[in-house]
């Protein structure tokens, strides 16, 4: 049985390291995509233990699952990927913050608010073009939000954007556009509790990108951005270790009980290694249910595919670099066939 072992203590330490790095900004733990494949509720509970009080759910369904799983109203949850047929009433009732970009979203949410006002974060597009209001539409969106806030139907909690993290100059331009959008909003009577722009990489690299709150996804799980920068260089520890049993030994090769159906990409063939008894062996083939490596093993032995590098295995970052992708893709692809186990 393949297994993803999740080190909750490492996750808490990573969050503490990040919180120190970005202070006085607060940390939002992003738990989208089932907490990057690590398991939504176990990771959220560990984040609560680490003192996190902001969560990024991406969508409303994940936000509702967090509330149902015990993330109470002492914590704020932000959903910003909103479809045309969302149950805004359920989100407002659960006090889930909603990130919005358009007048249509604003009016729909205000109409759905019944017993309590909707908590909103207004999003401005600063160049990434991943939703967000255009600069031309921004004054109208802000003005209407201020009207609804004055009427007690919505609460203006935050203003935010996403940046590309493509280059220093492009990010500098995005930060400047964000400042300009905030100034316009304030001139129209808006007042925000929090301003947020940076995700993991920008929050580490640039103090001027932190504002009041940073949204931390990959770095919390010990997943680095690549391009020669691994988690160790950032002072972070990989949280997940992926293992699989040897199910058959053939000559000088070993067949492992993990394959394409478990979410492993065919790109690993010839590109990555796994560790058996502390020694690395190349992956030579893969099919739906198994992977074969060029090294001897005994039936029942456990191979370590990737982890923190403590038992001779490659790290997730090495796998990502070798297969031409990013660490987030590898861990979020892992299917439910891979058992998640948790170490406190």
N, C-alpha and C positions, 0 to 999 in steps of 0.2 A: 504493500500500500504506500503510495507516495504521500509525502507529508510536508507541509509548510509550517515550520516551527517559528512562532512569533514571540520575540523577547520584549515583553511589556516594559520591563525595567529599562531596556535600551531606548524604547520610545519615550518614556518619561524623561530620561537623561537628555535625549536629543532636544526635547521641548524646553527643558531647563537651560540648556546651552544656547538655544536660539533666543529665548526670552532675555537672557543676559546680553546677548549680542545686539539685539534691536531696541533695548530699553532706551528711553521711556515709552516707546510704542508698545501696545499690547499685541498679543499673538492670537490669531484666529487659526484653529486647527482645521484644516480642510479634510473632510472625510468622504468626499465624493467617490463613486465607483467602488462601493463597499470598502471604504477606507483604503483605496489603492490595492484592493485584493487581500487586505490583511484581516478584514472582518469588522463591520461597522461598530457594533455595540461594544465589543471588548476594547477596541481602540479608543472609542469615545469615553468609556469609563476610565481608562488609563489616563487620558488627557485631563479629565476632571480631577483625578488624583494628583496630577501635576500642576493643578491650579488654573487650568485653561477655562475661560468662561465665554469664549467666542468660538462658534463652530460654523464652518462653511459646508453646507450640505449640497450645494449646486442646484438640486431640484426640490420641489415641495414634498414628494413622496419620501425622500430620504430624511427631510426635516421632521415629518410626522413620525417616521420610525424612530428617530432619536428621542422625540418627546415620549413616545410609547415605551421606549426602552429605559427611561429614567433620567434623561437629560432635562431637568426641570427649569422652571422659569427664573431661576437664579442665573441661567446661562442664556445667551442670545444665539440664535441659529439664523443664518442667512442663506436664502435660496435665490438664485438670480437667473437660472435657465428656465424660463417660463413659456409654456406652450399656449396655444390659442384657447384651449378648453380646460384650463386649470380650475381646480376647486379652491378658489380664493377664500371662500368662507371658512373652510377647514383650516387653511393656513393662518388666517387672521385669528380664529378662535384659539389656535394653538400658540399664538404669539410668535409666529415665525416671521422674521424680517424678510422683506421682499425687495430684491434689486430690480428696478424698472428703468426702461429706456424710452417709453412712448406715452403719449396722452391716452391712447386706447387702453393700455395696461392700467394706467392710473385711474381712469374712470371705472373700469371693471372692478378693480380692487376696492375702490371707495364704495361702489354699489353693493359689494359683498360684505362689507363691514357692518356688523349688526350690534353686538353687545359691547364691542371694544373697537378702538381705532386701529387702523392698519399701520404697522411699523415699516417705513419705507427707506430705502437707500436709492438715491437718484444716480444714474450712471451716465457719464459723458464719454463719448468716443474721442480718444486722444490720438488716434492714428492706427490702432491695431485692426479696427473694423470688425471686432467681435461683439456685436450689438453695441448699445450705448447711443444716446441721443447725439445727433449732429450738432455742430456749433450753431447752425441756423435755427434749429428747433429748440435748442436749450432754453432760451428765455421764456418761451411759451409753456414748456413743461414745468419749469420752476415756478412760474407765476401761478399756474393752476394748482400745483402742489401746495403752495403757500395759502391759496384760497381755501383749499380743503382742510389744511392744517388749522387755520383760523376757525373753521366751522367745527373742528373736533372730530372729523371723519378719518383723518390720517395723522400720523406723527412722523415728522422728518427726523430720522435717526442719523442717516449717513449720506455721504456723497463719495462716489468711487469711480474707478476706471481700471482697465487692464492695459499693460504696456507690452511691447513685443520682446523686450530683452534681447534685441538683435544687435545693437551697437550702442556705445556710450552716447554718441551724438543723437541718435534717434530717440533714445530714452530720455535724454536731456530735453529734447523738444516736446516729448509727451508730458514730462513733468511740468514744463512751462505752460502747456495748454491746460493742464489740470488746475494750476494756480489761477489762470485766467478764468476758467469756468467757475471756480469757487467764488472769485471776486464778483462775477456777474450775478451768481445766485444770491450772494449776500446783499448786493445792491438792490435786489428785488424782494428782500425781506426774509430770505431763508436763513435759518441757523441750524447747524448740524452738530451732533454730538461727536461723530467720528468722521475722519477723512481717510480713505485707504486706496492705495495704488499698487503697492509692491507685493509680489508673490515671493517664493523662496529665494531665487537667485538675486533679484534686485534688492531684497531686504538685507542680504548679507553684504552686497557689493557697495551700496550707496546709502549713506545716511540721509541724503535729501529725498529719497524715495519712500521713507518709512511713514511719514505723517503720524497719525494717531494709532494706526492698526496695520499689521501686516498679515497677509493670508499665506499660511505655511502648509503646503501639501507635501511634496516629495521629500524635502529636507527632514521633515519630522520622522519619516520612515527610514532615514539614512540613505536616501537615494540622491546621488549627486548629479550635476548637470552634464558631466562628461567633458569632452574636449581636453582630456588630460587632468581634469579635476575630479578626484574621488572623494568619498566621504571622510577619509582620514585627514585630508587636507583641510576639511571644513570643521574638524573636531566632532564629527558625527559617527554613529555606529549603525551599520545595516541591521535592520530589525528582523528581517525574514531570512531563514535558512531553509533551503529546499533539499529534501532527501528523497531517495527512491530505493527500493530493495533490489538486490540481484535475484532474478527469477530463474536464470539459467546461465551456465558457464559452458562455453563452446571453445575448445582449444585455448587460445590466449586472449579470448574476448569474453565480455560479460554482457548479458541482456538484462536491462533494468525495466522495472514495472512502471514506466511513465512514457507518454508519447504525445502524439498530436492531439488526441482527444482530451488530454489534460491541459491543453493550452500551450504546449511547447512548439515553437516555430521550427519549420524544416531548415531554417537558416543556421541552426546550431551545428549541422553536419559539417565536419571538417573545420569548424571555426572555434568551438569551445571545448573545454575539458571538464571532466568530473573527477572527484577524488575518491579513491578506494584505498583504505589503509594509509591515508596521508599522501598518496602518490597520484599525480594527475595523468589521466588517459583521455585521448581525443574521442569525441563522438564520431562514429563512422557510419551510422545509419539510424533512421527513425521511421516508425510507422504509426498507425493509429494508437496502439496501446503499449508499445515498447520502444526502447532506445538501446542501441548497441554501442559499447565503447571498447577501444582497443587495449584492453588490459584484463589480467586475470582477477577473478573474484569468486567467492564461495556463495552458493545459494543461501539466501537469508541475510547476507551482509547488506549493510546500508551504504549506498553511495551518496556523497554530498555534491549536489550540482552547483549550488552557489550559496554563499553565506558571508560571514564576517572575515573569512580567510584564516580562521584559527586552526583548522584541521587539514590544511593543505589545499583547500578548495579555492576556486576562483571567486571573486566577488561579483555581485550583480552588475557592477559597473564594467567589469571585464567582459562579462557576457554581452552587455549592451554595446560596448565598443567593438567587440569582435563580430557582432551580427548587424551592425549598422543601424542601431535603433537607440532608444532611451530606456532607462531602467523602468520607468512607469509602464511602458507597454508590456514588458515581460511579466511583471507581477499582476497587472490587471487582466492579462490574458488567462491566468491560471484558472482552471475550471473548478466546479464544485466537487469533482472527482478527487481533487487533492485535499486531503484532510488538513484543516487548520488546528493546530494545538498551541496552547498558550503557556508561557513560563512567566510567573509573576515577577 
